Amino acid sequence: MNTLKFVRVGAIALIAAFSLCAASAATTLPIRVSIGGAGAGPFVADTSLPYLTETGADNITTVPEDIDVSKAKDAAPKAVYQSVRWGTDMTFAFSGLKPKANYSVRIHFAEVYYDSAGQRIFDVLINQKPVLTQFDILKDAGGKDIADVKTFDATADDSGKIVIETMTSKTGGVDYASISGIEILETHK
């Protein structure tokens, strides 16, 4: 908001105060991010996005295998699942959302490394609330190189953030958590 205040001294108006306040930029929805990949279709790469802060997600694996997206409802393009970020405890914080507004969060997974269930197990939290516990991508998807999409309701916090966390080290998980993509969509509740 710009404020300009004039003070009249005799016949001359002087500027007594001027303030310029930057309006907070809202993040444009929908948000579709390829976590670790170069982006594909409407999904953008997760690098240099002003509304996304990642921690603990420094490892990236990219595979050439064809990913089966036919079994997943609302699957991303195949290329999104061919790259994953993985780590023990990762955090993806999305800012610039409307405070206290309701959103749908879709998290995209594919097991691109292991061949049998029980080799990668982790928890997922949204705004510190567990949404997946002891999650095994391969078991849930039905096999290796198969897309798996999970959708959750989430409310942005007082500052307009939604924070997605994965945990293995604190919850008795196995190996590293792995994520291929994240979407944040408006809901009309």
Summary of the structure (lengths in Angstrom):
residues: 189
radius of gyration: 21.3
end to end distance: 30.3
largest distance: 85.5
contacts: 589
relative contact order: 0.24
helix: 5%
strand: 49%
